[in-house]
Amino acid sequence: MPELLLEIFSEEIPARMQGKAAADLERLVNERLLAAGFMPEGVKAFATPRRLALVAAGLPGRQPDRKEEKKGPRVGAPEKAVEGFLKSAGLASLDQCEIRDDKKGQYYVAVVEQAGRDTAAVIAEFVPEIIRAFPWPKSMRWGDGELRWVRPLKSILCCFDGEIVHFDIDGIQTGDATHGHRFMAPAEIRVRNFESYYAALKKAKVILDAQERKNLIAGEAKTLVEAQGLELVEDQGLLNEVAGLAEWPVVMIGSFDAKFLAVPDEALTASMRGHQKYFSVKDPKTGRLANKFVYVANIEAPDGGASMRTGYERVLTARLSDAWYLYQQDLKTPLKDRIADLDRVTFFEGLGSVGDKARRIAALAKEIAPSVGADPALAEEAALLAKADLVTSMVYEFPELQGLMGRYYFLAQNAGPSFEARPDGRAPQDEDGGKAQQSQPHPEVLAQRASKDAQQIADAIRDHYKPAGADDDVPTAPVSVAVALADKIDTLTAFWAIGKKPTGSSDPFALRRAALGVIKLVLENDARVWFVHATEFARNGLLMQGLDTKEAEEYRAKRQPQAVSKQGHVVVALERNEPLGTLSADLFSFLLDRLEVYVRDLGFRYDAFNAVREVEDENDLVIDNIVLIVARLKALEAFLKSDDGANLAAGFKRAANILKAEEKNDGKPADPSTVNPAKFALEEEKALYAALEAALHKAKAAVEAEKFEDAMAALASLRKPIDAFFDKVTVNDKDAGLRANRLALLARFRAATAEVADLSKLEG
């Protein structure tokens, strides 16, 4: 069957926009074809640096005839309603309509038949509309025209069934001409079907398919480096970008002076990747970078690329010299001396400087360090220095290196003598016969020289931003966990304090990501952090900001929460009517919402999560320890999958329904403490009471020991007594005393299960 071939040829399209542009073109054309009644066999779009192309196969030569029914107003409807209906349907009178019946009476139906048009005419109508309204993230006008495109549009090739589809857009006439590679094959090419088009472009040094270009680059790069016993540092983002920069990629390998390997690998990679779009190369023997790089040209050089390689190496040498200089200059200032510079950088309006944030994080990291098994002093020092590299020259140049450079600077400054830069600040030269690079140890060598404490601090500086996303690694070293948690909890508390909470459609400060980071850090490290206490502590830090030491101590003594659980954890009641408690309660609720999404993605039931979401401890404090909440959830789900669990849940629901109805009638809740065993009239009452007392004792002990499976097993022992109770006992007895005692017994049953989970939240 005939096919549509479309190419929109322009000046260079930014690489980052090409993939989405091809997808948008494919989607828009497919939607218009389907709306016109076509059922194409396939629609496929392509992108190169200078063109968007599309082929739609399996189109008929003529649009199919279509019949459309439009439901109109009721018979006898007002005249204006009838007129509007006739106008929308393109009819002259109601005589052209059908009358049909439904349950509400008769109504008019317009049956509009549309004869199909030539497919070329349909294409000539919708393609210009797509081009004019194309969803580029950024577009431009040029010359005197009004058309907007990402870059100046040069030509449009549009053919259907071997013939040109004629239309005009802002003075650009469609045709069957395109062009090959800008330098190697610039001559005009004329084609009218996709097979010829694809082959002609390849002959003219243009690979149309982006995936084919990526495969070629990756394959040739791997071959080149493996031939020298090296490994390519894979970078999918860079691969996507360079495939969008070259229509005819030519992969080559170059080298740079080994003296630059004294600069951290990440800084070298950032310089090669960010400025030059080069791939880094690793030496498998050392696990570090080699003094090689892979680059992708867009032309086949007549000398095999020798001159080109020299030019690429010369430019890279200048870039790496800059990186070396920045690194050496940054090393001269200890990280601790940069805290003063952080005081001159605003964190956010109303939240002080980055220096203020660093001090808040340090205090919070010290506070929560014991909960994660970290040394408080090390956590405090690491947190104070964690943001210091933000004011270094290297991070200013390469923001993606924040944290990483802080680690290297701290290790170098705490690992004994290191190489000093020349007085003029220039990189070491080769006049010593190539020995200069050996006088400055590699940063990882410096790391090995540092003490164990220094290494823990350095790693925490590097890792405190993690996890940055759902797929990012989670730190496991205790000091790193303490600092990472403190950073995220402080951020959440600070933005909550000034009312900058996320909305349903907006989260400009990535607070949902910060909350997910807290959840992953806590769960994957089994960190017993009491969240409300941590947020109260962070809130205290915000309020004490700017106070002198004496005032700060007085404020802390006055405001610091002091409730202690039986496990020895400091916890805080959710004081919902008091400002600090309100913030903590609201923020903890937000965290639980994110936790619900997290556990549901892991396959847990949402109603089971709701059952353990806000369980209170023996001090009537809501459990705000995420590890314990998830432990309860796992135990509850396993329990509900057993016969005893399912039957007990059903028994609980029956008891809850009875209590709800009778408590409504009485106007007050049943009091479980008023159960009087002397008033039991039936053996089933006595058996349930005895089972409850035993189960409650075991469940409490198991919960205190955090053995939630054992607590569930204790509840499982209630299955038979509660079933027997409902079989033999009439709760709503005529004797008011018996009735009240039995309601109290059911209330005691409800309270016993509440020690582990709120089974009333379960569905089904």
RAMO-V888488 format. One record per residue. RES is the residue in three letters. PHI is phi as a letter, one per 40 degrees, with the letter a starting at -180 (none if undefined). BURIAL is 1 if it has 24 or more other ideal C-beta (glycine too) atoms within 12 Angstrom, else 0. D_LAST is the distance of its C-alpha to the last C-alpha in Angstrom with 2 decimals. Layout:
res & phi & burial & d_last
RES & PHI & BURIAL & D_LAST
RES & PHI & BURIAL & D_LAST
//
This chain:
res & phi & burial & d_last
MET & none & 0 & 54.88
PRO & c & 1 & 56.17
GLU & b & 1 & 54.62
LEU & c & 1 & 54.55
LEU & b & 1 & 56.08
LEU & b & 1 & 55.76
GLU & b & 1 & 57.12
ILE & b & 1 & 57.31
PHE & b & 1 & 60.01
SER & a & 1 & 60.54
GLU & c & 0 & 61.73
GLU & d & 0 & 59.56
ILE & c & 1 & 55.84
PRO & d & 1 & 54.33
ALA & d & 1 & 52.58
ARG & c & 0 & 49.39
MET & c & 1 & 49.01
GLN & c & 1 & 49.77
GLY & c & 1 & 46.45
LYS & c & 1 & 44.52
ALA & c & 1 & 47.44
ALA & c & 1 & 47.38
ALA & c & 0 & 43.63
ASP & c & 1 & 44.12
LEU & c & 1 & 47.05
GLU & c & 1 & 45.15
ARG & c & 0 & 42.18
LEU & c & 1 & 44.44
VAL & c & 1 & 46.70
ASN & c & 1 & 43.88
GLU & c & 0 & 42.22
ARG & c & 1 & 45.58
LEU & c & 1 & 46.32
LEU & c & 0 & 43.02
ALA & c & 0 & 43.50
ALA & c & 1 & 46.96
GLY & g & 0 & 45.68
PHE & c & 1 & 46.57
MET & b & 0 & 44.52
PRO & c & 1 & 46.21
GLU & c & 0 & 46.00
GLY & a & 0 & 45.56
VAL & b & 1 & 46.17
LYS & b & 1 & 47.14
ALA & b & 1 & 48.55
PHE & b & 1 & 50.70
ALA & a & 1 & 52.15
THR & b & 1 & 55.30
PRO & d & 1 & 57.08
ARG & b & 1 & 59.03
ARG & a & 1 & 56.98
LEU & b & 1 & 53.73
ALA & b & 1 & 53.81
LEU & a & 1 & 51.65
VAL & b & 1 & 51.87
ALA & b & 1 & 49.98
ALA & c & 1 & 50.69
GLY & g & 0 & 50.47
LEU & b & 1 & 51.40
PRO & c & 1 & 53.38
GLY & c & 0 & 56.71
ARG & b & 0 & 55.54
GLN & c & 1 & 52.38
PRO & c & 0 & 50.78
ASP & c & 0 & 51.22
ARG & b & 0 & 48.19
LYS & b & 0 & 47.04
GLU & b & 0 & 44.83
GLU & b & 0 & 43.49
LYS & b & 1 & 43.13
LYS & c & 0 & 41.56
GLY & b & 1 & 43.82
PRO & c & 1 & 44.04
ARG & c & 0 & 44.01
VAL & c & 0 & 47.23
GLY & g & 0 & 49.21
ALA & c & 0 & 47.67
PRO & d & 0 & 50.01
GLU & c & 0 & 52.82
LYS & c & 0 & 51.78
ALA & c & 0 & 48.31
VAL & c & 1 & 50.09
GLU & c & 0 & 52.58
GLY & c & 0 & 49.93
PHE & c & 1 & 48.10
LEU & c & 1 & 51.38
LYS & c & 0 & 52.36
SER & c & 0 & 49.11
ALA & c & 1 & 49.42
GLY & g & 0 & 53.13
LEU & b & 1 & 54.27
ALA & c & 0 & 57.29
SER & a & 0 & 56.21
LEU & c & 1 & 53.52
ASP & c & 0 & 55.62
GLN & c & 0 & 54.21
CYS & b & 1 & 50.61
GLU & c & 0 & 48.68
ILE & b & 0 & 47.12
ARG & b & 0 & 43.71
ASP & b & 0 & 41.45
ASP & a & 0 & 37.80
LYS & c & 0 & 35.94
LYS & c & 0 & 37.56
GLY & h & 0 & 41.06
GLN & c & 0 & 43.48
TYR & a & 1 & 43.58
TYR & c & 1 & 45.85
VAL & b & 1 & 45.13
ALA & c & 1 & 47.47
VAL & b & 0 & 47.82
VAL & b & 0 & 49.42
GLU & b & 0 & 50.98
GLN & b & 0 & 52.04
ALA & c & 0 & 54.53
GLY & c & 0 & 53.93
ARG & b & 0 & 56.22
ASP & c & 0 & 57.76
THR & d & 1 & 55.30
ALA & d & 1 & 57.86
ALA & c & 0 & 57.95
VAL & c & 1 & 54.20
ILE & c & 1 & 54.36
ALA & c & 1 & 57.29
GLU & c & 0 & 55.23
PHE & c & 1 & 51.98
VAL & c & 1 & 53.29
PRO & d & 1 & 55.42
GLU & c & 0 & 52.49
ILE & c & 1 & 50.35
ILE & c & 1 & 53.22
ARG & c & 1 & 53.93
ALA & b & 0 & 50.34
PHE & c & 1 & 49.42
PRO & c & 0 & 46.90
TRP & c & 1 & 49.03
PRO & c & 0 & 47.96
LYS & a & 0 & 51.67
SER & a & 1 & 54.42
MET & a & 0 & 58.11
ARG & b & 0 & 60.91
TRP & a & 0 & 64.34
GLY & g & 0 & 67.71
ASP & b & 0 & 68.03
GLY & c & 0 & 64.94
GLU & b & 0 & 61.67
LEU & c & 1 & 59.38
ARG & b & 0 & 57.05
TRP & a & 1 & 56.11
VAL & c & 1 & 55.27
ARG & a & 1 & 58.91
PRO & d & 0 & 61.88
LEU & c & 1 & 61.27
LYS & b & 1 & 64.12
SER & a & 1 & 63.42
ILE & b & 1 & 60.91
LEU & c & 1 & 61.01
CYS & a & 1 & 59.31
CYS & b & 1 & 60.04
PHE & b & 1 & 58.50
ASP & f & 1 & 59.76
GLY & g & 0 & 62.75
GLU & b & 1 & 63.83
ILE & c & 1 & 63.65
VAL & c & 1 & 61.25
HIS & c & 0 & 63.38
PHE & a & 1 & 62.17
ASP & b & 0 & 63.26
ILE & b & 1 & 61.37
ASP & f & 0 & 63.48
GLY & g & 0 & 66.59
ILE & c & 1 & 65.07
GLN & c & 0 & 65.71
THR & c & 1 & 63.57
GLY & a & 1 & 65.32
ASP & b & 1 & 65.05
ALA & b & 1 & 66.30
THR & a & 1 & 64.67
HIS & b & 1 & 65.97
GLY & c & 1 & 65.48
HIS & c & 1 & 65.71
ARG & d & 1 & 67.35
PHE & b & 0 & 70.06
MET & c & 0 & 70.32
ALA & a & 0 & 70.00
PRO & c & 0 & 70.26
ALA & c & 0 & 71.87
GLU & c & 0 & 70.24
ILE & b & 1 & 68.16
ARG & b & 0 & 67.66
VAL & a & 1 & 64.78
ARG & b & 1 & 62.91
ASN & a & 1 & 60.11
PHE & c & 1 & 57.56
GLU & c & 0 & 59.06
SER & c & 0 & 62.46
TYR & c & 1 & 60.96
TYR & c & 1 & 59.05
ALA & c & 0 & 62.10
ALA & c & 1 & 64.57
LEU & c & 1 & 62.63
LYS & c & 1 & 62.45
LYS & c & 0 & 66.17
ALA & c & 1 & 66.63
LYS & g & 1 & 64.83
VAL & b & 1 & 61.42
ILE & c & 1 & 58.21
LEU & c & 1 & 55.83
ASP & c & 1 & 52.52
ALA & c & 1 & 51.21
GLN & c & 0 & 49.36
GLU & c & 0 & 52.64
ARG & c & 1 & 54.39
LYS & c & 1 & 51.80
ASN & c & 0 & 52.12
LEU & c & 1 & 55.91
ILE & c & 1 & 55.98
ALA & c & 1 & 53.61
GLY & c & 0 & 55.43
GLU & c & 1 & 58.92
ALA & c & 1 & 58.11
LYS & c & 1 & 56.73
THR & c & 0 & 59.82
LEU & c & 1 & 62.20
VAL & c & 1 & 60.83
GLU & c & 0 & 60.32
ALA & c & 0 & 63.95
GLN & b & 0 & 64.89
GLY & g & 0 & 62.58
LEU & b & 1 & 60.14
GLU & b & 1 & 56.51
LEU & c & 1 & 55.16
VAL & c & 1 & 52.77
GLU & c & 0 & 50.01
ASP & a & 1 & 48.97
GLN & c & 0 & 46.75
GLY & c & 0 & 47.18
LEU & c & 1 & 50.95
LEU & c & 1 & 50.96
ASN & c & 1 & 49.21
GLU & c & 1 & 51.74
VAL & c & 1 & 54.91
ALA & c & 1 & 53.83
GLY & c & 1 & 53.84
LEU & b & 1 & 57.30
ALA & b & 1 & 59.21
GLU & c & 1 & 59.59
TRP & b & 1 & 61.59
PRO & c & 1 & 60.45
VAL & b & 1 & 63.10
VAL & c & 1 & 61.89
MET & b & 1 & 64.41
ILE & b & 1 & 64.58
GLY & b & 1 & 66.61
SER & b & 1 & 67.34
PHE & b & 1 & 67.98
ASP & c & 1 & 69.97
ALA & c & 1 & 68.39
LYS & c & 1 & 69.29
PHE & c & 1 & 66.29
LEU & c & 1 & 63.97
ALA & c & 1 & 64.59
VAL & c & 1 & 62.11
PRO & d & 1 & 58.41
ASP & d & 1 & 56.86
GLU & c & 1 & 54.21
ALA & c & 1 & 56.99
LEU & c & 1 & 58.97
THR & c & 1 & 56.01
ALA & c & 1 & 55.22
SER & c & 1 & 58.85
MET & c & 1 & 59.05
ARG & c & 1 & 55.75
GLY & c & 1 & 55.84
HIS & c & 0 & 59.48
GLN & b & 1 & 60.55
LYS & g & 1 & 57.46
TYR & b & 1 & 58.59
PHE & c & 1 & 56.51
SER & c & 1 & 57.02
VAL & b & 1 & 58.12
LYS & b & 1 & 57.35
ASP & c & 0 & 59.58
PRO & c & 0 & 57.51
LYS & c & 0 & 60.12
THR & b & 0 & 59.50
GLY & g & 0 & 56.00
ARG & b & 1 & 57.50
LEU & c & 1 & 58.79
ALA & c & 1 & 61.97
ASN & c & 1 & 64.64
LYS & b & 1 & 63.67
PHE & a & 1 & 61.66
VAL & b & 1 & 60.63
TYR & b & 1 & 61.22
VAL & b & 1 & 60.78
ALA & c & 1 & 63.63
ASN & b & 1 & 63.67
ILE & a & 0 & 67.06
GLU & c & 0 & 69.06
ALA & c & 0 & 72.06
PRO & c & 0 & 75.43
ASP & c & 0 & 76.21
GLY & g & 0 & 72.96
GLY & g & 1 & 71.45
ALA & c & 0 & 73.95
SER & c & 0 & 74.89
MET & c & 1 & 71.33
ARG & c & 1 & 70.23
THR & d & 0 & 72.94
GLY & c & 0 & 71.73
TYR & c & 1 & 68.07
GLU & c & 1 & 69.14
ARG & c & 0 & 71.41
VAL & c & 1 & 68.71
LEU & c & 1 & 66.22
THR & d & 1 & 68.86
ALA & c & 0 & 69.19
ARG & c & 1 & 65.44
LEU & c & 1 & 65.18
SER & c & 1 & 68.22
ASP & c & 1 & 66.40
ALA & c & 1 & 63.37
TRP & c & 1 & 65.70
TYR & c & 1 & 67.49
LEU & d & 1 & 64.32
TYR & c & 1 & 63.06
GLN & c & 1 & 66.38
GLN & c & 1 & 66.66
ASP & c & 1 & 63.15
LEU & c & 1 & 63.96
LYS & c & 0 & 66.83
THR & b & 0 & 64.56
PRO & d & 0 & 62.34
LEU & d & 1 & 58.71
LYS & c & 1 & 59.02
ASP & c & 0 & 61.83
ARG & c & 1 & 59.60
ILE & c & 1 & 57.39
ALA & c & 0 & 60.03
ASP & c & 1 & 59.63
LEU & c & 1 & 55.86
ASP & c & 0 & 56.76
ARG & c & 0 & 58.32
VAL & b & 1 & 55.18
THR & c & 0 & 52.69
PHE & c & 1 & 49.06
PHE & a & 0 & 47.74
GLU & d & 0 & 49.20
GLY & g & 0 & 48.43
LEU & b & 1 & 47.34
GLY & g & 1 & 50.78
SER & c & 1 & 52.23
VAL & c & 1 & 50.96
GLY & c & 1 & 53.12
ASP & c & 1 & 51.21
LYS & c & 1 & 47.93
ALA & c & 1 & 49.45
ARG & c & 1 & 50.41
ARG & c & 1 & 46.99
ILE & c & 1 & 45.34
ALA & c & 1 & 47.92
ALA & c & 1 & 47.17
LEU & c & 1 & 43.39
ALA & c & 1 & 43.76
LYS & c & 1 & 45.97
GLU & c & 1 & 43.46
ILE & c & 1 & 40.45
ALA & d & 1 & 42.56
PRO & c & 0 & 42.10
SER & c & 1 & 38.30
VAL & b & 1 & 38.69
GLY & g & 0 & 41.69
ALA & b & 1 & 44.28
ASP & c & 1 & 47.77
PRO & d & 1 & 47.71
ALA & c & 0 & 51.26
LEU & c & 1 & 50.63
ALA & c & 1 & 47.41
GLU & c & 1 & 49.33
GLU & c & 1 & 52.24
ALA & c & 1 & 50.12
ALA & c & 1 & 48.10
LEU & c & 1 & 51.33
LEU & c & 1 & 52.78
ALA & c & 1 & 49.68
LYS & c & 1 & 50.60
ALA & c & 1 & 54.35
ASP & c & 1 & 54.76
LEU & c & 1 & 53.64
VAL & b & 1 & 57.24
THR & c & 1 & 58.88
SER & c & 1 & 60.75
MET & c & 1 & 58.81
VAL & c & 1 & 55.40
TYR & c & 0 & 56.96
GLU & c & 1 & 58.04
PHE & b & 1 & 54.84
PRO & d & 0 & 51.85
GLU & c & 0 & 49.56
LEU & c & 1 & 51.44
GLN & d & 1 & 50.30
GLY & g & 1 & 49.40
LEU & c & 1 & 51.04
MET & c & 1 & 54.50
GLY & d & 1 & 53.88
ARG & c & 1 & 53.27
TYR & c & 1 & 56.49
TYR & c & 1 & 58.56
PHE & c & 1 & 57.44
LEU & c & 1 & 58.17
ALA & c & 1 & 61.53
GLN & c & 1 & 62.48
ASN & b & 1 & 61.54
ALA & b & 1 & 62.89
GLY & g & 0 & 66.61
PRO & d & 0 & 69.24
SER & b & 1 & 68.17
PHE & c & 1 & 70.08
GLU & b & 0 & 71.58
ALA & c & 1 & 72.02
ARG & c & 0 & 75.56
PRO & d & 0 & 77.23
ASP & c & 0 & 77.09
GLY & g & 0 & 73.32
ARG & c & 0 & 73.74
ALA & c & 1 & 72.12
PRO & c & 1 & 74.24
GLN & b & 0 & 76.62
ASP & b & 0 & 77.84
GLU & c & 0 & 81.42
ASP & c & 0 & 80.71
GLY & g & 0 & 80.23
GLY & g & 0 & 76.46
LYS & c & 0 & 75.91
ALA & d & 1 & 74.40
GLN & c & 1 & 70.86
GLN & c & 0 & 71.27
SER & c & 0 & 72.25
GLN & b & 1 & 68.81
PRO & c & 1 & 66.03
HIS & c & 1 & 62.86
PRO & d & 1 & 60.08
GLU & c & 1 & 58.17
VAL & c & 0 & 61.33
LEU & c & 1 & 61.37
ALA & c & 1 & 57.77
GLN & c & 0 & 58.86
ARG & c & 0 & 61.70
ALA & c & 1 & 59.49
SER & c & 0 & 58.38
LYS & c & 0 & 54.90
ASP & c & 0 & 54.11
ALA & c & 1 & 55.41
GLN & c & 1 & 53.29
GLN & c & 1 & 50.12
ILE & c & 1 & 51.06
ALA & c & 1 & 51.97
ASP & c & 1 & 48.72
ALA & c & 1 & 46.75
ILE & c & 1 & 48.82
ARG & c & 1 & 47.94
ASP & c & 1 & 44.22
HIS & c & 1 & 43.27
TYR & c & 1 & 42.12
LYS & c & 1 & 39.62
PRO & c & 1 & 37.00
ALA & c & 1 & 38.05
GLY & a & 0 & 35.08
ALA & c & 0 & 31.97
ASP & b & 0 & 34.23
ASP & c & 0 & 36.91
ASP & c & 0 & 37.78
VAL & b & 1 & 36.82
PRO & d & 1 & 39.72
THR & b & 1 & 39.60
ALA & c & 1 & 42.90
PRO & d & 1 & 42.27
VAL & c & 1 & 44.79
SER & c & 1 & 43.43
VAL & c & 1 & 39.86
ALA & c & 1 & 41.12
VAL & c & 1 & 43.08
ALA & c & 1 & 40.44
LEU & c & 1 & 37.84
ALA & c & 1 & 40.45
ASP & c & 1 & 41.38
LYS & c & 1 & 37.87
ILE & c & 1 & 36.89
ASP & c & 1 & 40.22
THR & c & 1 & 39.69
LEU & c & 1 & 36.26
THR & c & 1 & 37.60
ALA & c & 1 & 40.80
PHE & c & 1 & 39.32
TRP & c & 1 & 36.78
ALA & c & 1 & 39.76
ILE & b & 0 & 41.59
GLY & g & 0 & 38.65
LYS & b & 0 & 38.43
LYS & c & 1 & 34.66
PRO & c & 0 & 33.08
THR & b & 0 & 31.94
GLY & c & 0 & 29.52
SER & b & 0 & 32.43
SER & a & 0 & 34.88
ASP & a & 0 & 35.17
PRO & c & 0 & 38.95
PHE & b & 1 & 39.11
ALA & f & 0 & 36.42
LEU & c & 1 & 34.42
ARG & c & 1 & 31.13
ARG & c & 1 & 33.05
ALA & c & 1 & 34.41
ALA & c & 1 & 30.98
LEU & c & 1 & 29.83
GLY & c & 1 & 33.10
VAL & c & 1 & 32.36
ILE & c & 1 & 28.95
LYS & c & 1 & 30.52
LEU & c & 1 & 33.53
VAL & c & 1 & 31.61
LEU & c & 1 & 29.07
GLU & c & 1 & 31.60
ASN & b & 1 & 34.15
ASP & f & 0 & 31.96
ALA & c & 1 & 33.70
ARG & c & 1 & 32.86
VAL & c & 1 & 33.64
TRP & c & 1 & 32.54
PHE & c & 1 & 31.98
VAL & c & 1 & 32.68
HIS & c & 1 & 35.91
ALA & c & 1 & 36.91
THR & c & 1 & 36.41
GLU & c & 1 & 38.28
PHE & c & 1 & 41.05
ALA & c & 1 & 41.19
ARG & c & 1 & 41.30
ASN & d & 1 & 44.13
GLY & c & 1 & 45.96
LEU & c & 1 & 45.80
LEU & c & 1 & 47.14
MET & c & 1 & 49.86
GLN & d & 1 & 51.01
GLY & g & 0 & 54.68
LEU & c & 0 & 55.26
ASP & c & 0 & 57.99
THR & d & 0 & 57.25
LYS & c & 0 & 58.00
GLU & c & 0 & 55.82
ALA & c & 0 & 53.02
GLU & c & 0 & 53.23
GLU & c & 0 & 53.24
TYR & c & 0 & 50.25
ARG & c & 0 & 48.31
ALA & c & 0 & 49.26
LYS & c & 0 & 48.09
ARG & b & 1 & 44.84
GLN & c & 1 & 43.65
PRO & c & 1 & 40.43
GLN & b & 0 & 41.11
ALA & c & 1 & 37.91
VAL & b & 0 & 37.59
SER & c & 1 & 34.64
LYS & c & 0 & 35.26
GLN & c & 0 & 35.03
GLY & g & 0 & 38.00
HIS & c & 1 & 36.26
VAL & c & 1 & 37.43
VAL & b & 1 & 34.53
VAL & b & 1 & 34.40
ALA & c & 1 & 32.47
LEU & c & 1 & 30.93
GLU & c & 0 & 33.58
ARG & c & 0 & 32.06
ASN & c & 0 & 35.06
GLU & b & 0 & 37.60
PRO & d & 0 & 38.50
LEU & c & 1 & 38.10
GLY & c & 1 & 34.79
THR & c & 0 & 33.55
LEU & c & 1 & 34.50
SER & c & 1 & 32.90
ALA & c & 1 & 29.61
ASP & c & 1 & 29.49
LEU & c & 1 & 30.52
PHE & c & 1 & 28.05
SER & c & 1 & 25.22
PHE & c & 1 & 26.63
LEU & c & 1 & 26.74
LEU & c & 1 & 23.08
ASP & c & 1 & 22.25
ARG & c & 1 & 24.36
LEU & c & 1 & 22.82
GLU & c & 1 & 19.31
VAL & c & 0 & 20.89
TYR & c & 1 & 22.74
VAL & c & 1 & 19.96
ARG & c & 0 & 17.79
ASP & c & 0 & 20.97
LEU & c & 0 & 21.05
GLY & h & 0 & 17.70
PHE & c & 1 & 15.49
ARG & c & 1 & 11.94
TYR & c & 1 & 12.43
ASP & c & 1 & 9.70
ALA & c & 1 & 11.35
PHE & c & 1 & 14.59
ASN & c & 1 & 13.90
ALA & c & 1 & 13.31
VAL & b & 1 & 16.82
ARG & c & 1 & 18.44
GLU & b & 1 & 20.42
VAL & c & 1 & 20.73
GLU & c & 0 & 24.13
ASP & c & 1 & 26.75
GLU & c & 0 & 29.01
ASN & c & 0 & 31.23
ASP & g & 0 & 28.50
LEU & b & 1 & 28.85
VAL & c & 1 & 25.99
ILE & c & 1 & 25.87
ASP & b & 1 & 27.42
ASN & b & 1 & 28.03
ILE & c & 1 & 26.14
VAL & c & 1 & 26.85
LEU & c & 1 & 25.24
ILE & c & 1 & 22.13
VAL & c & 1 & 21.69
ALA & c & 1 & 22.64
ARG & c & 1 & 19.88
LEU & c & 1 & 17.40
LYS & c & 1 & 18.80
ALA & c & 1 & 18.73
LEU & c & 1 & 15.12
GLU & c & 1 & 13.98
ALA & c & 1 & 16.41
PHE & c & 1 & 15.27
LEU & c & 1 & 11.58
LYS & c & 0 & 13.11
SER & c & 0 & 15.08
ASP & c & 0 & 14.55
ASP & c & 1 & 15.49
GLY & c & 1 & 13.05
ALA & c & 0 & 9.94
ASN & c & 1 & 11.61
LEU & c & 1 & 12.71
ALA & c & 1 & 9.42
ALA & c & 0 & 8.63
GLY & c & 1 & 12.24
PHE & c & 1 & 12.09
LYS & c & 1 & 9.60
ARG & c & 1 & 12.08
ALA & c & 1 & 14.95
ALA & c & 1 & 13.95
ASN & c & 0 & 13.70
ILE & c & 1 & 17.06
LEU & c & 1 & 18.61
LYS & c & 0 & 17.73
ALA & c & 0 & 19.34
GLU & c & 1 & 22.30
GLU & c & 0 & 22.98
LYS & c & 0 & 23.22
ASN & c & 0 & 25.68
ASP & c & 0 & 27.63
GLY & g & 0 & 27.77
LYS & a & 0 & 27.22
PRO & c & 0 & 24.68
ALA & c & 1 & 24.96
ASP & c & 0 & 27.16
PRO & c & 1 & 26.15
SER & c & 0 & 29.80
THR & c & 0 & 31.14
VAL & c & 1 & 29.90
ASN & b & 0 & 33.04
PRO & d & 0 & 33.05
ALA & c & 0 & 36.19
LYS & c & 0 & 34.37
PHE & c & 0 & 31.99
ALA & b & 0 & 32.87
LEU & b & 1 & 30.78
GLU & c & 0 & 30.54
GLU & c & 1 & 26.72
GLU & c & 1 & 27.00
LYS & c & 1 & 29.54
ALA & c & 1 & 27.61
LEU & c & 1 & 24.49
TYR & c & 1 & 26.83
ALA & c & 0 & 28.72
ALA & c & 1 & 25.69
LEU & c & 1 & 24.44
GLU & c & 1 & 27.89
ALA & c & 0 & 28.14
ALA & c & 1 & 24.69
LEU & c & 1 & 25.30
HIS & c & 0 & 28.70
LYS & c & 1 & 27.56
ALA & c & 1 & 24.63
LYS & c & 1 & 27.04
ALA & c & 0 & 29.65
ALA & c & 1 & 27.37
VAL & c & 1 & 26.09
GLU & c & 1 & 29.72
ALA & c & 0 & 30.66
GLU & g & 1 & 27.83
LYS & b & 0 & 26.64
PHE & c & 1 & 22.92
GLU & c & 1 & 22.28
ASP & c & 1 & 24.44
ALA & c & 1 & 22.59
MET & c & 1 & 19.29
ALA & c & 1 & 21.36
ALA & c & 1 & 22.69
LEU & c & 1 & 19.31
ALA & d & 1 & 18.58
SER & c & 1 & 21.61
LEU & c & 1 & 19.86
ARG & d & 1 & 17.60
LYS & c & 0 & 20.37
PRO & c & 1 & 21.89
ILE & c & 1 & 18.79
ASP & c & 1 & 18.06
ALA & c & 0 & 21.75
PHE & d & 1 & 21.83
PHE & c & 1 & 19.37
ASP & c & 0 & 21.32
LYS & b & 0 & 24.71
VAL & b & 1 & 24.63
THR & c & 0 & 24.66
VAL & c & 1 & 23.65
ASN & c & 0 & 25.17
ASP & c & 0 & 28.54
LYS & c & 0 & 31.72
ASP & c & 0 & 33.34
ALA & d & 0 & 32.56
GLY & c & 0 & 33.26
LEU & c & 0 & 30.89
ARG & d & 1 & 28.13
ALA & c & 1 & 28.67
ASN & c & 1 & 28.87
ARG & c & 1 & 25.63
LEU & c & 1 & 23.78
ALA & c & 1 & 25.46
LEU & c & 1 & 24.33
LEU & c & 1 & 20.62
ALA & c & 1 & 21.40
ARG & c & 1 & 22.97
PHE & c & 1 & 19.90
ARG & c & 1 & 17.93
ALA & c & 1 & 20.88
ALA & c & 1 & 21.06
THR & c & 1 & 17.63
ALA & c & 1 & 18.56
GLU & c & 1 & 21.44
VAL & b & 1 & 19.28
ALA & a & 1 & 16.18
ASP & c & 1 & 14.47
LEU & c & 1 & 11.23
SER & c & 0 & 10.59
LYS & c & 1 & 9.98
LEU & c & 1 & 6.86
GLU & b & 0 & 3.79
GLY & g & 0 & 0.00
//
